[in-house]
Amino acid sequence: MAAISVRGLRKTYGGKTALDGIDLDVAPGTVYGLLGPNGAGKSTTVRILTTLLRPSGGRAEVAGFDVRTQPRQVRGRIGLVGQHAAVDELLTGRQNLEMFGRLHHLGAAAARARADELLERFGIEHPGPAGEYSGGMRRRLDLAASMILSPPVLFLDEPTTGLDPRSRTEIWQAVRDLVAGGTTVLLTTQYLEEADQLADRIAVIDTGRVVAEGTPEALKARLGGDRLDVVVHDRERLLEAAEIIERVAGEPAETDPGTRRVSAPVAERVRTLAEALNALSAAGIEAEDVALRRPTLDEVFLHITGGDRR
């Protein structure tokens, strides 16, 4: 049984369509990423699946319960970390977790024991009030609070927005640890790197619809496998280099004048790389850097959505 099952989910606000018939299946013990720009429908989907918003149409089940007809059962089996930290900044991390435990009807002793366990699990050691914590530690405290009752399904709505790279990495590791323990995670994000790092499967959402779905590697494969990147020394010869690489690769090349980079998909890695370097050298074009790589999710997203400037 899927941990989350969605069929034809729709939501309209005053005649404006926010969700236009979304289908999703999330396997237990996996991370499922909802990827898309602002206004795509990611947060609306999460609010419906966590019973904070009623759908206008379609059906959705979480942990085997219908979000429309069995909201109490759904709420008892989920955790939610929203876009903004939901902790009391005047209380310490321990006091926050004990408070959440009591709100979940744990006894005083049980709440203290659970707080001790979660503080150790999430590496929260600062003794002062949460207002003194770093952004990454506050988000870890948020995650810990959402796990007071060890829910089988956890919703993370853009959990690393505004965090520095180190804090983002800390949150990623915390999520991996939760999933290793059997938790199912539905993650919304605007960061393609984040989806690539964490998600077992990804749904790309645009204007309220799922426009692509699959594993990160399968989505990247839609762009035709590997890519050749060449950074030229002389920006004035960028277009000339692009013409040479297009001829060798047999595919259209893309240029980025800011980084002096030419990029093109390639079918035969070694042959194309050797021929491209020989052709550039024969033309007197100096290459500062050359690399063969898989497509990025950024390229996949722009390809799928037609380069939406949002």
FIRO-82135 format. One record per residue (C-alpha): residue number from 1; residue in three letters; x, y, z. Coordinates in pm, 1 decimal. Layout:
[roti NUM; "Ala"; [X; Y; Z]]
...
//
This chain:
[roti 1; "Met"; [0.0; 0.0; 0.0]]
[roti 2; "Ala"; [125.7; 347.0; -88.1]]
[roti 3; "Ala"; [204.2; 578.8; 202.7]]
[roti 4; "Ile"; [43.2; 861.7; 2.6]]
[roti 5; "Ser"; [-200.5; 808.4; -284.3]]
[roti 6; "Val"; [-348.8; 1098.2; -482.8]]
[roti 7; "Arg"; [-589.3; 1079.9; -776.6]]
[roti 8; "Gly"; [-719.2; 1376.5; -975.4]]
[roti 9; "Leu"; [-659.0; 1625.4; -692.6]]
[roti 10; "Arg"; [-802.2; 1967.3; -768.6]]
[roti 11; "Lys"; [-822.7; 2298.8; -584.5]]
[roti 12; "Thr"; [-975.1; 2625.1; -699.0]]
[roti 13; "Tyr"; [-984.0; 2963.6; -526.3]]
[roti 14; "Gly"; [-1257.8; 3195.5; -644.5]]
[roti 15; "Gly"; [-1246.9; 3056.7; -996.2]]
[roti 16; "Lys"; [-865.8; 3039.4; -1008.9]]
[roti 17; "Thr"; [-720.2; 2688.9; -1043.6]]
[roti 18; "Ala"; [-432.0; 2609.1; -805.9]]
[roti 19; "Leu"; [-429.6; 2231.8; -863.9]]
[roti 20; "Asp"; [-553.9; 2083.3; -1187.8]]
[roti 21; "Gly"; [-586.8; 1707.4; -1146.3]]
[roti 22; "Ile"; [-266.7; 1585.9; -973.2]]
[roti 23; "Asp"; [-187.4; 1213.4; -941.0]]
[roti 24; "Leu"; [82.0; 1089.3; -699.1]]
[roti 25; "Asp"; [192.4; 758.9; -545.5]]
[roti 26; "Val"; [452.9; 766.2; -267.6]]
[roti 27; "Ala"; [604.5; 434.4; -157.4]]
[roti 28; "Pro"; [662.6; 374.5; 215.5]]
[roti 29; "Gly"; [1009.2; 452.6; 350.2]]
[roti 30; "Thr"; [1109.1; 680.7; 60.6]]
[roti 31; "Val"; [1157.7; 1051.2; -8.3]]
[roti 32; "Tyr"; [923.6; 1189.7; -274.4]]
[roti 33; "Gly"; [1007.7; 1535.2; -406.6]]
[roti 34; "Leu"; [760.1; 1792.1; -536.5]]
[roti 35; "Leu"; [965.5; 2026.5; -749.5]]
[roti 36; "Gly"; [847.6; 2350.7; -904.1]]
[roti 37; "Pro"; [860.3; 2731.9; -901.1]]
[roti 38; "Asn"; [663.9; 2961.6; -671.7]]
[roti 39; "Gly"; [293.0; 2931.8; -740.9]]
[roti 40; "Ala"; [321.0; 2588.6; -902.4]]
[roti 41; "Gly"; [93.4; 2422.0; -643.9]]
[roti 42; "Lys"; [343.9; 2251.9; -413.2]]
[roti 43; "Ser"; [234.4; 2409.1; -84.6]]
[roti 44; "Thr"; [-133.6; 2375.7; -176.7]]
[roti 45; "Thr"; [-78.4; 2002.7; -225.4]]
[roti 46; "Val"; [88.0; 1973.4; 115.8]]
[roti 47; "Arg"; [-188.9; 2171.5; 288.0]]
[roti 48; "Ile"; [-452.2; 1938.6; 142.3]]
[roti 49; "Leu"; [-259.7; 1622.1; 230.3]]
[roti 50; "Thr"; [-212.1; 1744.1; 589.6]]
[roti 51; "Thr"; [-588.8; 1826.8; 619.4]]
[roti 52; "Leu"; [-527.5; 2202.3; 652.4]]
[roti 53; "Leu"; [-719.3; 2268.2; 330.9]]
[roti 54; "Arg"; [-1013.1; 2088.3; 171.7]]
[roti 55; "Pro"; [-976.6; 1981.2; -191.6]]
[roti 56; "Ser"; [-1220.6; 2096.5; -456.7]]
[roti 57; "Gly"; [-1211.0; 1757.7; -627.1]]
[roti 58; "Gly"; [-1029.0; 1428.2; -653.7]]
[roti 59; "Arg"; [-920.9; 1186.7; -382.9]]
[roti 60; "Ala"; [-619.8; 1168.1; -152.3]]
[roti 61; "Glu"; [-517.7; 911.7; 109.0]]
[roti 62; "Val"; [-234.1; 937.8; 361.4]]
[roti 63; "Ala"; [-127.1; 629.6; 559.0]]
[roti 64; "Gly"; [-439.5; 456.8; 428.3]]
[roti 65; "Phe"; [-688.6; 723.2; 541.8]]
[roti 66; "Asp"; [-891.6; 966.3; 332.8]]
[roti 67; "Val"; [-794.1; 1330.1; 395.1]]
[roti 68; "Arg"; [-1150.4; 1449.2; 334.6]]
[roti 69; "Thr"; [-1353.0; 1195.5; 536.4]]
[roti 70; "Gln"; [-1094.3; 1077.9; 794.6]]
[roti 71; "Pro"; [-891.5; 1389.6; 883.5]]
[roti 72; "Arg"; [-843.6; 1294.8; 1250.7]]
[roti 73; "Gln"; [-686.3; 960.2; 1159.6]]
[roti 74; "Val"; [-459.8; 1132.3; 905.6]]
[roti 75; "Arg"; [-342.7; 1391.9; 1160.2]]
[roti 76; "Gly"; [-251.9; 1117.1; 1404.4]]
[roti 77; "Arg"; [-10.5; 963.5; 1153.5]]
[roti 78; "Ile"; [172.0; 1264.0; 1009.1]]
[roti 79; "Gly"; [427.1; 1527.7; 1098.9]]
[roti 80; "Leu"; [460.3; 1865.2; 927.6]]
[roti 81; "Val"; [753.5; 2104.6; 901.9]]
[roti 82; "Gly"; [639.1; 2424.0; 732.2]]
[roti 83; "Gln"; [836.5; 2696.9; 560.5]]
[roti 84; "His"; [888.5; 2888.9; 885.9]]
[roti 85; "Ala"; [1018.4; 2754.1; 1217.4]]
[roti 86; "Ala"; [731.5; 2680.6; 1457.5]]
[roti 87; "Val"; [928.7; 2681.8; 1783.4]]
[roti 88; "Asp"; [904.5; 2915.8; 2080.8]]
[roti 89; "Glu"; [1224.5; 3122.2; 2068.9]]
[roti 90; "Leu"; [1203.4; 3205.7; 2440.7]]
[roti 91; "Leu"; [1218.5; 2838.4; 2541.9]]
[roti 92; "Thr"; [1520.3; 2609.0; 2522.0]]
[roti 93; "Gly"; [1524.2; 2319.5; 2279.9]]
[roti 94; "Arg"; [1443.0; 2078.2; 2564.2]]
[roti 95; "Gln"; [1155.2; 2295.1; 2687.3]]
[roti 96; "Asn"; [1015.6; 2320.2; 2333.5]]
[roti 97; "Leu"; [1018.8; 1943.7; 2287.9]]
[roti 98; "Glu"; [867.8; 1879.7; 2630.8]]
[roti 99; "Met"; [592.3; 2131.3; 2549.7]]
[roti 100; "Phe"; [515.1; 1959.3; 2219.3]]
[roti 101; "Gly"; [511.8; 1624.1; 2399.2]]
[roti 102; "Arg"; [254.7; 1749.9; 2650.0]]
[roti 103; "Leu"; [46.3; 1897.5; 2366.5]]
[roti 104; "His"; [47.0; 1546.5; 2218.0]]
[roti 105; "His"; [-91.7; 1416.2; 2550.4]]
[roti 106; "Leu"; [228.4; 1254.7; 2674.8]]
[roti 107; "Gly"; [275.4; 1247.5; 3052.0]]
[roti 108; "Ala"; [544.0; 1467.3; 3205.1]]
[roti 109; "Ala"; [793.7; 1182.6; 3244.4]]
[roti 110; "Ala"; [727.2; 1048.0; 2894.4]]
[roti 111; "Ala"; [762.3; 1397.4; 2744.1]]
[roti 112; "Arg"; [1098.8; 1446.7; 2918.5]]
[roti 113; "Ala"; [1223.9; 1106.8; 2802.6]]
[roti 114; "Arg"; [1115.1; 1172.0; 2444.1]]
[roti 115; "Ala"; [1278.9; 1517.5; 2450.6]]
[roti 116; "Asp"; [1607.3; 1362.2; 2568.8]]
[roti 117; "Glu"; [1592.3; 1105.1; 2288.1]]
[roti 118; "Leu"; [1521.3; 1362.5; 2017.1]]
[roti 119; "Leu"; [1782.6; 1612.0; 2139.2]]
[roti 120; "Glu"; [2046.7; 1341.5; 2106.8]]
[roti 121; "Arg"; [1912.2; 1210.1; 1776.0]]
[roti 122; "Phe"; [1916.1; 1551.9; 1608.0]]
[roti 123; "Gly"; [2237.5; 1676.9; 1769.5]]
[roti 124; "Ile"; [2075.3; 1971.9; 1949.3]]
[roti 125; "Glu"; [2317.1; 2063.6; 2227.9]]
[roti 126; "His"; [2274.0; 2440.1; 2276.8]]
[roti 127; "Pro"; [2148.6; 2499.7; 2635.2]]
[roti 128; "Gly"; [2007.7; 2847.7; 2571.1]]
[roti 129; "Pro"; [1674.3; 2965.7; 2428.0]]
[roti 130; "Ala"; [1587.4; 2867.7; 2070.5]]
[roti 131; "Gly"; [1613.0; 3232.0; 1965.1]]
[roti 132; "Glu"; [1991.0; 3199.9; 2002.8]]
[roti 133; "Tyr"; [2011.9; 2894.4; 1774.4]]
[roti 134; "Ser"; [2151.6; 2904.6; 1423.2]]
[roti 135; "Gly"; [1907.1; 2869.1; 1136.2]]
[roti 136; "Gly"; [2009.7; 2508.9; 1080.3]]
[roti 137; "Met"; [1968.8; 2416.5; 1448.2]]
[roti 138; "Arg"; [1622.9; 2578.5; 1463.0]]
[roti 139; "Arg"; [1518.2; 2370.6; 1162.5]]
[roti 140; "Arg"; [1656.9; 2056.8; 1327.7]]
[roti 141; "Leu"; [1452.6; 2145.3; 1634.9]]
[roti 142; "Asp"; [1149.3; 2185.2; 1407.0]]
[roti 143; "Leu"; [1214.6; 1837.9; 1264.4]]
[roti 144; "Ala"; [1253.5; 1694.7; 1614.0]]
[roti 145; "Ala"; [922.7; 1849.6; 1724.3]]
[roti 146; "Ser"; [746.6; 1694.7; 1423.4]]
[roti 147; "Met"; [877.0; 1352.1; 1533.5]]
[roti 148; "Ile"; [743.3; 1360.0; 1891.3]]
[roti 149; "Leu"; [506.1; 1070.0; 1815.7]]
[roti 150; "Ser"; [726.2; 910.6; 1544.6]]
[roti 151; "Pro"; [470.8; 959.3; 1264.2]]
[roti 152; "Pro"; [504.1; 723.1; 967.5]]
[roti 153; "Val"; [464.2; 1011.4; 716.9]]
[roti 154; "Leu"; [647.8; 1345.8; 737.7]]
[roti 155; "Phe"; [576.3; 1650.3; 518.9]]
[roti 156; "Leu"; [861.1; 1897.5; 464.5]]
[roti 157; "Asp"; [747.7; 2217.2; 291.5]]
[roti 158; "Glu"; [1061.9; 2390.3; 159.2]]
[roti 159; "Pro"; [1251.6; 2310.7; 482.0]]
[roti 160; "Thr"; [1585.2; 2469.6; 385.1]]
[roti 161; "Thr"; [1468.5; 2797.6; 232.7]]
[roti 162; "Gly"; [1699.7; 3076.6; 348.8]]
[roti 163; "Leu"; [1955.4; 2846.9; 513.0]]
[roti 164; "Asp"; [2328.5; 2868.6; 447.6]]
[roti 165; "Pro"; [2499.2; 2572.4; 272.9]]
[roti 166; "Arg"; [2624.8; 2415.1; 596.3]]
[roti 167; "Ser"; [2282.6; 2429.5; 762.2]]
[roti 168; "Arg"; [2121.1; 2290.3; 447.5]]
[roti 169; "Thr"; [2361.6; 1995.8; 452.9]]
[roti 170; "Glu"; [2276.7; 1931.4; 819.1]]
[roti 171; "Ile"; [1904.6; 1918.2; 739.0]]
[roti 172; "Trp"; [1967.5; 1684.1; 445.3]]
[roti 173; "Gln"; [2150.9; 1440.9; 673.1]]
[roti 174; "Ala"; [1873.4; 1457.7; 932.0]]
[roti 175; "Val"; [1618.4; 1370.6; 662.7]]
[roti 176; "Arg"; [1831.1; 1077.5; 542.0]]
[roti 177; "Asp"; [1851.2; 946.8; 898.0]]
[roti 178; "Leu"; [1472.2; 965.8; 936.8]]
[roti 179; "Val"; [1411.8; 776.2; 613.8]]
[roti 180; "Ala"; [1668.5; 512.3; 713.7]]
[roti 181; "Gly"; [1450.2; 457.5; 1020.7]]
[roti 182; "Gly"; [1142.4; 390.4; 805.7]]
[roti 183; "Thr"; [978.6; 734.8; 782.5]]
[roti 184; "Thr"; [815.8; 833.4; 452.9]]
[roti 185; "Val"; [894.3; 1191.7; 351.8]]
[roti 186; "Leu"; [715.1; 1416.1; 104.5]]
[roti 187; "Leu"; [943.2; 1710.9; 31.4]]
[roti 188; "Thr"; [858.7; 2029.8; -153.5]]
[roti 189; "Thr"; [1149.3; 2240.8; -275.4]]
[roti 190; "Gln"; [1258.7; 2501.1; -526.9]]
[roti 191; "Tyr"; [1616.3; 2375.0; -501.0]]
[roti 192; "Leu"; [1691.2; 2124.7; -773.2]]
[roti 193; "Glu"; [2010.0; 2017.1; -595.7]]
[roti 194; "Glu"; [1804.8; 1936.6; -286.2]]
[roti 195; "Ala"; [1567.5; 1713.5; -482.6]]
[roti 196; "Asp"; [1864.2; 1545.3; -648.6]]
[roti 197; "Gln"; [2031.8; 1482.4; -311.9]]
[roti 198; "Leu"; [1730.1; 1346.3; -124.5]]
[roti 199; "Ala"; [1447.6; 1225.1; -345.9]]
[roti 200; "Asp"; [1394.9; 867.4; -460.6]]
[roti 201; "Arg"; [1131.3; 994.4; -703.2]]
[roti 202; "Ile"; [1037.6; 1344.3; -817.7]]
[roti 203; "Ala"; [723.1; 1502.4; -957.3]]
[roti 204; "Val"; [780.4; 1825.6; -1148.1]]
[roti 205; "Ile"; [478.7; 2053.5; -1094.0]]
[roti 206; "Asp"; [401.4; 2352.8; -1308.9]]
[roti 207; "Thr"; [79.0; 2559.3; -1304.8]]
[roti 208; "Gly"; [-99.3; 2303.7; -1089.8]]
[roti 209; "Arg"; [-15.4; 1997.8; -1298.8]]
[roti 210; "Val"; [242.3; 1720.0; -1283.6]]
[roti 211; "Val"; [440.7; 1770.1; -1604.4]]
[roti 212; "Ala"; [697.6; 1495.4; -1539.8]]
[roti 213; "Glu"; [755.5; 1219.1; -1284.5]]
[roti 214; "Gly"; [1027.7; 964.0; -1218.5]]
[roti 215; "Thr"; [1361.0; 902.6; -1049.0]]
[roti 216; "Pro"; [1619.9; 1183.1; -1071.8]]
[roti 217; "Glu"; [1829.7; 970.2; -1307.2]]
[roti 218; "Ala"; [1532.3; 887.5; -1530.3]]
[roti 219; "Leu"; [1440.4; 1255.6; -1558.3]]
[roti 220; "Lys"; [1799.4; 1344.2; -1647.3]]
[roti 221; "Ala"; [1802.9; 1070.5; -1911.5]]
[roti 222; "Arg"; [1520.4; 1255.2; -2091.5]]
[roti 223; "Leu"; [1782.8; 1505.1; -2205.1]]
[roti 224; "Gly"; [1979.9; 1235.8; -2385.3]]
[roti 225; "Gly"; [2245.3; 1108.2; -2147.6]]
[roti 226; "Asp"; [2583.4; 1275.4; -2101.0]]
[roti 227; "Arg"; [2681.2; 1631.5; -2182.2]]
[roti 228; "Leu"; [3009.3; 1785.3; -2289.1]]
[roti 229; "Asp"; [3104.6; 2115.7; -2121.8]]
[roti 230; "Val"; [3387.0; 2331.6; -2258.1]]
[roti 231; "Val"; [3500.9; 2662.1; -2104.9]]
[roti 232; "Val"; [3692.6; 2868.8; -2361.7]]
[roti 233; "His"; [3966.8; 3117.1; -2272.9]]
[roti 234; "Asp"; [3856.5; 3388.6; -2516.2]]
[roti 235; "Arg"; [3492.2; 3497.3; -2483.4]]
[roti 236; "Glu"; [3506.0; 3646.9; -2833.0]]
[roti 237; "Arg"; [3544.5; 3296.6; -2977.7]]
[roti 238; "Leu"; [3256.5; 3139.7; -2781.5]]
[roti 239; "Leu"; [3018.0; 3117.6; -3078.2]]
[roti 240; "Glu"; [3291.2; 2975.2; -3299.2]]
[roti 241; "Ala"; [3360.5; 2710.0; -3037.0]]
[roti 242; "Ala"; [2988.2; 2631.4; -3016.8]]
[roti 243; "Glu"; [2973.8; 2573.6; -3392.6]]
[roti 244; "Ile"; [3267.1; 2331.6; -3371.9]]
[roti 245; "Ile"; [3114.6; 2136.5; -3082.2]]
[roti 246; "Glu"; [2776.4; 2120.3; -3256.8]]
[roti 247; "Arg"; [2945.2; 1973.9; -3562.6]]
[roti 248; "Val"; [3135.4; 1714.0; -3361.7]]
[roti 249; "Ala"; [2849.8; 1618.5; -3126.2]]
[roti 250; "Gly"; [2580.4; 1627.5; -3392.7]]
[roti 251; "Glu"; [2350.3; 1806.6; -3146.9]]
[roti 252; "Pro"; [2264.1; 2172.8; -3077.9]]
[roti 253; "Ala"; [2502.9; 2341.7; -2836.0]]
[roti 254; "Glu"; [2411.9; 2595.6; -2567.8]]
[roti 255; "Thr"; [2634.6; 2887.6; -2472.6]]
[roti 256; "Asp"; [2670.8; 3090.7; -2153.7]]
[roti 257; "Pro"; [2868.7; 3409.5; -2222.7]]
[roti 258; "Gly"; [2899.6; 3484.4; -1850.0]]
[roti 259; "Thr"; [3096.7; 3167.4; -1781.2]]
[roti 260; "Arg"; [3235.4; 3130.4; -2137.5]]
[roti 261; "Arg"; [3083.6; 2779.8; -2140.4]]
[roti 262; "Val"; [2961.7; 2570.9; -2432.4]]
[roti 263; "Ser"; [2747.5; 2266.4; -2352.1]]
[roti 264; "Ala"; [2604.4; 1995.1; -2578.5]]
[roti 265; "Pro"; [2458.2; 1644.1; -2536.5]]
[roti 266; "Val"; [2683.5; 1362.1; -2653.7]]
[roti 267; "Ala"; [2613.9; 999.5; -2744.6]]
[roti 268; "Glu"; [2971.1; 866.6; -2755.7]]
[roti 269; "Arg"; [3160.2; 1010.4; -2462.4]]
[roti 270; "Val"; [3526.0; 934.4; -2539.7]]
[roti 271; "Arg"; [3510.9; 979.3; -2917.1]]
[roti 272; "Thr"; [3325.4; 1310.3; -2895.6]]
[roti 273; "Leu"; [3557.2; 1444.7; -2626.9]]
[roti 274; "Ala"; [3871.3; 1360.1; -2828.9]]
[roti 275; "Glu"; [3732.4; 1496.1; -3156.1]]
[roti 276; "Ala"; [3609.4; 1816.6; -2990.9]]
[roti 277; "Leu"; [3948.4; 1888.0; -2833.6]]
[roti 278; "Asn"; [4128.8; 1816.7; -3162.2]]
[roti 279; "Ala"; [3890.6; 2040.4; -3358.6]]
[roti 280; "Leu"; [3918.9; 2327.6; -3109.0]]
[roti 281; "Ser"; [4298.6; 2298.5; -3108.5]]
[roti 282; "Ala"; [4309.4; 2299.0; -3489.9]]
[roti 283; "Ala"; [4103.5; 2619.8; -3488.4]]
[roti 284; "Gly"; [4338.7; 2779.8; -3235.9]]
[roti 285; "Ile"; [4071.9; 2797.9; -2963.2]]
[roti 286; "Glu"; [4209.7; 2743.2; -2613.4]]
[roti 287; "Ala"; [3992.5; 2544.1; -2373.2]]
[roti 288; "Glu"; [4039.0; 2631.7; -2005.0]]
[roti 289; "Asp"; [3824.7; 2344.6; -1879.4]]
[roti 290; "Val"; [3661.0; 2037.6; -2032.5]]
[roti 291; "Ala"; [3418.9; 1796.1; -1861.4]]
[roti 292; "Leu"; [3179.5; 1513.6; -1936.6]]
[roti 293; "Arg"; [2882.0; 1500.8; -1700.9]]
[roti 294; "Arg"; [2522.7; 1395.3; -1654.4]]
[roti 295; "Pro"; [2252.7; 1660.6; -1710.8]]
[roti 296; "Thr"; [2151.1; 1857.3; -1402.3]]
[roti 297; "Leu"; [1794.5; 1877.0; -1273.8]]
[roti 298; "Asp"; [1808.5; 2249.9; -1355.2]]
[roti 299; "Glu"; [1846.3; 2158.9; -1722.5]]
[roti 300; "Val"; [1573.6; 1896.4; -1694.0]]
[roti 301; "Phe"; [1332.8; 2142.6; -1535.0]]
[roti 302; "Leu"; [1396.2; 2412.7; -1794.5]]
[roti 303; "His"; [1359.2; 2155.0; -2071.9]]
[roti 304; "Ile"; [1031.9; 2016.3; -1933.5]]
[roti 305; "Thr"; [871.7; 2352.8; -1855.8]]
[roti 306; "Gly"; [998.7; 2524.1; -2167.8]]
[roti 307; "Gly"; [1236.7; 2754.2; -1979.2]]
[roti 308; "Asp"; [969.9; 2920.6; -1767.3]]
[roti 309; "Arg"; [1131.7; 3243.5; -1643.4]]
[roti 310; "Arg"; [958.5; 3221.9; -1306.5]]
//
